[in-house]
Amino acid sequence: MAAIAKAAAKAVAANAPLKATVKAAAEAATAYAAYAAAYAADAADAADAAAKAADAAATATKPAGVSWRAVSNDVQVLTSSGPGDPMAMLLQTSLWPEADVPIWARKGWNLLRGDNALRDAGFAPWFAWYEDLLPPSGATPTDHFGKELTRRIALQPDEWWDRGAEAVNTDIAAWLAERDVKKAVPAQVPAAYRFSQEGKRIGVAPLDTGTTDPKSAQAFLDELRERAEMAAERLESARNAVPFLADEVSRLHNFLPAAAADLNPYLLRCRLASIDAAVATLQAAGSSRELSDDPTMQVTGLALIGRELLLSFPDLRTREREEIARAIPLGQEQRITDFLTETSKAAAQAPEVVSKQAVAALEAMAAMAQEAVDGPVEALRERIVEQIVVDRNFRSEAVRFGWRLWERMQPGALDGAEAVSKHFLIFGFAGLVGTLTTPVLGIAALFAGYGQIDRALKLLEEQFTKYTKEAKNSRDQKK
């Protein structure tokens, strides 16, 4: 195992072409076959093991001519003077000059991969890895582990390899599971807030509104600000009759910036939805008659201008938000809002890894939802939708932040100022991830992406918990 795995993995780690990796694997096949057969013997019969080892070695050495022809063909490709990159051309050729993998090679390989003792010892990922390097005729060889994981395996010290096959394979299986979980975590989407790493903390990413027509957007914004100011003044005089509508228009007026480049269209949509819902409620109740219809008409016109302004921002992902809104169970709005608010509380309690700006963004979303609790339910649901998207963005970045932090950690490096700094981050992140994974039950089934994020957070929690225990034990032993 050490021969084939270390030779091929280190070829990739050194940025060698994949075909070179294939060759390294092929050249090491004899040692690997003999090793694997001998390993199977430990769990079976010694005499049977000797036969397997002898057969494997014989199978590997018998067809020297076939192996030589394969190498010769590759040399011809690499030394050709024709157009094109010889290395790229080599990658497109099959490993063997025959139409497919030779029968003698398949026979020996099938004997190994069908051995239950080897599979019980965790060799299944290696079987898949080797077969991906030896695809059928016409197929391009691939690395089952992927470049990142192959590099990780290759850079392990000799002590790691010398622990025995089962221990090594257990680690690799865990890393493969980690890789698959990482791939499943959804990317952040355009929303009121997105997050990114700022130094050693999770921070707020710059807002990219992506307006298609800056001049039109500015003109609509100027008109909207003027109408919002007029409507706010008019409704203030009638606050007793329509308090919620007066509050919403006043908040809209205070929210609008002077420049379109500074406008957050996602928050604008939330505020316009609240106004629409309030107007609809008033009209249904006949309350607008007390105001001689003027403020309601004025607010309706204001909302129309706001909708025109939103058309300047095409990347609002309306369809996804509609799906989220449909997934919110009727009557459960307050429960979901309370759950989402826990994220901002957890972030505030982890200043080592979450910036003040990120905490403020999460708290702003929670505050917007609370503003609408006593108003029309449609307004509350619109704000919950945006809060969900922002919350999911934060969790997605928290997962990626955790992976980056974990990959920088050097096992056993428990001394020095840098190690102390990293441990400080580790402990801070461990507290954050522990809080984030606690209340997700039920939420993951409602909204897309939460299940994948929750699985990744739980995996990180296990790793960080293990690390903190090992770090504590190490410190205790030094005392």
Secondary structure, 3 states (H helix, E strand, C coil): CHHHHHHHHHHHHCCCCHHHHHHHHHHCHHHHHHHHHHHHHHHCCHHHHHHHHHHHHHHHHCCHHHHHHHHHHHHHHHCCCCCCCHHHHHHCCCCCCCCCCCHHHHHHHHHHHCCHHHHHCCCHHHHHHHHHHCCCCCCCCCCCCCHHHHHHHHCCCHHHHCCCHHHHHHHHHHHHHHHHHHHHCCCCCCCCCCEEEECCEEEECCCCCCCCCHHHHHHHHHHHHHHHHHHHHHHHCCCCCCHHHHHHHHHHHHHCCCCHHHCCHHHHHHHHHHHHHHHHHHHHHCHHHHHCCHHHHHHHHHHHHHHHHHCCCCCCCHHHHHHHHHHCCCCCHHHHHHHHHHHHHHHHCCCCCECHHHHHHHHHHHHHHHHCCCCCHHHHHHHHHHHHHHHHHHHHHHHHHHHHHHHHCCCCCCCCHHHHHHHHHHHHHHHHHHHHHCCCCCHHHHCCCHHHHHHHHHHHHHHHHHHHHHHHHHHHHHC
